[in-house]
Amino acid sequence: MSFPSWRVGATLTVALLVAGCASSTGGGAAAALQPYRMEVVQGNVVTREMLEQLRPGLTRDQVRGLFGSPLLTDIFHADRWDYVFTIRRQGAAPQQRRVTVYFASDRVQRHEAGELPSEREFVASIDAAKVKARTAPLELNETQLRALPLPVGRPAAAVAAAGPASAPQRVYPPLEPDARP
């Protein structure tokens, strides 16, 4: 029984694409096939410094100028504004913060807020360049150094004579070729 050449070509193409995805992402084919998750940001960012400016007696317009328009206003609770902020980013834990401002006679009476970050802390928490990746340490301990193979041409007796506390001396070629003429 023979297979048509187009079927063999299509099968090889699919196999190569899946193998390429698996090797380029490091997470296998399943990681390569995960859908893109869009960044979702909702609400108003309220930082610790902004909240420190909120004082009893401020008008609604002054609060709107300080925090922006509230995310939630309710006709059944007209004396309450809710500022809710949420952010969901791929590769980072979701964040949610809430500040509630209560009014009496159109003036701030009190507020409730959870733990709020400073402006610097907030920027650091959303900075895409600082994706936390686990990296291996750049130094080896004594046990790891001793486990390395000896360089070619160095007798084991010379290493033993150097003493147990010292690591074997290794000579490595330069990383870049000599550019001198």
C-alpha positions in Angstrom: 0.0 0.0 0.0 1.5 3.4 -0.9 0.6 6.8 0.4 0.2 9.8 -1.8 3.2 12.1 -1.8 1.1 15.1 -0.7 -0.1 13.2 2.4 3.5 12.3 3.4 4.6 15.9 2.8 1.7 17.3 4.9 2.4 14.9 7.7 6.1 15.8 7.8 5.3 19.5 7.7 3.0 19.2 10.7 5.5 17.1 12.6 8.3 19.7 11.9 6.1 22.6 13.0 5.2 20.9 16.3 8.8 19.9 16.9 9.9 23.5 16.2 7.3 24.9 18.6 8.4 22.5 21.3 12.1 23.3 21.0 11.8 27.1 20.6 9.6 27.8 23.6 11.1 25.3 26.0 7.7 24.5 27.4 6.7 21.9 24.8 4.0 22.0 22.3 1.3 22.5 24.9 2.9 25.7 26.1 3.2 26.9 22.5 -0.5 26.4 21.8 -1.8 28.4 24.8 -3.9 31.3 23.7 -2.7 34.9 24.2 -4.2 36.4 27.3 -5.0 40.1 26.9 -3.9 42.4 29.6 -7.1 43.7 31.4 -6.9 47.0 33.3 -10.1 48.3 34.9 -10.8 51.2 37.2 -8.7 54.0 38.7 -5.3 53.7 40.1 -5.3 55.1 43.6 -1.9 55.2 45.3 -1.0 55.8 48.9 0.2 59.4 48.1 -3.2 60.2 46.4 -5.1 58.8 49.4 -3.1 61.0 51.8 -4.5 64.1 50.0 -8.1 63.0 50.7 -9.5 65.0 53.6 -12.9 65.2 55.2 -14.8 68.3 53.8 -13.6 68.0 50.2 -16.4 68.4 47.6 -17.3 65.8 45.1 -15.7 67.8 42.3 -12.4 67.9 44.3 -12.5 64.2 44.9 -13.2 63.7 41.2 -10.2 65.9 40.4 -8.0 63.9 42.8 -9.1 60.3 41.9 -11.0 60.6 38.7 -14.5 59.5 38.1 -15.6 56.6 40.3 -15.9 53.2 38.8 -19.1 52.5 40.8 -21.9 54.9 41.7 -25.2 53.6 42.8 -28.5 55.4 42.9 -29.5 53.5 46.0 -26.2 54.7 47.7 -25.8 58.2 46.3 -23.5 59.2 49.2 -20.9 56.5 48.3 -18.3 56.3 45.6 -16.3 53.2 44.9 -12.9 53.3 43.2 -12.0 49.8 42.2 -8.8 49.0 40.4 -8.0 45.6 38.8 -5.2 44.4 36.6 -4.6 41.0 35.1 -1.4 40.4 33.2 -0.1 37.2 31.7 2.7 35.9 33.9 1.8 38.0 36.9 -0.5 37.7 39.8 -3.8 39.6 39.4 -4.1 42.7 41.5 -7.3 44.3 43.0 -7.6 47.4 45.2 -10.7 49.2 46.5 -11.2 52.7 47.9 -14.7 53.7 49.1 -15.5 57.4 49.8 -18.5 58.3 51.8 -20.2 61.7 51.5 -22.5 63.7 53.7 -24.2 66.8 52.2 -21.9 66.5 49.1 -18.7 66.6 51.2 -16.3 63.9 52.2 -17.3 62.4 55.5 -14.9 59.4 55.6 -13.2 56.8 53.5 -12.3 53.1 53.6 -9.3 51.6 51.8 -7.2 48.5 52.0 -3.5 48.4 51.7 -2.4 50.7 48.8 1.0 50.8 47.2 3.1 53.9 46.8 3.5 55.2 43.3 6.9 53.5 43.0 5.6 50.2 44.3 2.7 50.3 41.8 5.0 51.0 38.8 7.4 48.2 39.9 4.4 45.8 40.2 3.3 46.4 36.6 6.6 46.9 34.9 6.7 44.3 32.1 10.5 44.4 31.8 10.8 42.9 35.3 9.2 39.6 34.6 10.5 37.5 37.4 12.3 34.5 35.9 14.1 31.9 37.9 17.8 32.0 37.0 20.5 29.7 38.1 23.2 31.1 40.4 26.2 32.4 38.5 28.7 31.0 41.0 29.6 27.4 41.9 30.2 26.2 45.4 33.3 24.1 46.4 31.5 20.8 45.8 30.4 21.8 42.3 33.9 23.1 41.4 35.5 19.8 42.4 32.9 17.9 40.4 34.0 19.6 37.2 36.2 17.7 34.8 39.9 18.6 34.8 41.3 20.5 31.8 43.0 18.4 29.2 46.7 17.9 29.8 46.6 18.6 33.6 47.6 15.5 35.7 45.5 14.7 38.7 48.7 14.6 40.9 49.2 18.4 40.2 45.7 19.1 41.4 46.2 16.9 44.5 49.5 18.7 45.3 47.6 22.1 45.2 45.7 21.0 48.3 42.1 20.0 49.0 40.9 23.6 49.7 41.9 25.1 46.4 39.9 24.6 43.3 41.7 23.4 40.2 43.0 26.1 38.0 41.4 26.1 34.6 42.4 27.9 31.4 39.6 28.8 29.0 39.9 30.0 25.4 38.9 33.7 24.8 35.3 34.3 24.1 36.1 36.4 21.0 38.9 35.8 18.5 41.8 38.2 18.6 41.0 41.1 16.4 44.6 42.4 16.1 46.1 42.3 12.5 
